[in-house]
Amino acid sequence: MADPEEQTHLTGEQARSGATPHMTRYILGISLALVIVIFAFLLYR
């Protein structure tokens, strides 16, 4: 079993091995808009 005195504590960024891009909110928004447009097109066609 690991010795509690030898535990390594990492920050969130160290654990991810780098910065995460903040593009997810844009991708989700654009995808949602596209789905709505496609469904509207299919409904009123």
N, C-alpha and C positions, 0 to 999 in steps of 0.2 A: 504494500500500500504506500502511496506517496506521502512523503513527509510534509506536514502543513507549512513548515517554514520555507519550503522550496517551491511553493506555488508561484506561478507567473500570472500577473494581472495585466491584461492588455486593455487599451482604450478601444472604443468601437471602431475607430478608423484603422488602428493597428490590426485588429482582428479581421477587418475586411481587406487588408493589404492595399489600401489606397482610398481615394475619395470616390464616392458614388455620384454619377451625374444626376442632375435634377430634371431629367427630361420626361420622367414617368407621367407627371401631371399633364404635359402637353400631348403625349402619345394617347393617354386615356381620353382626353377631351376630344382630340381629332377623331379617334376611333368611334366614340359615342356619336359625334356629329355625322360621321359617314354612315353609321348603322341607321340613324334616324332618317337620313336622306334616302337611303336605299329602300327602307321599309315604306316610306311615303311614296316613292316612285312605283314600287310594286303594288301598293294599295290603290293608287289613282290611275293606273295604267289602263 
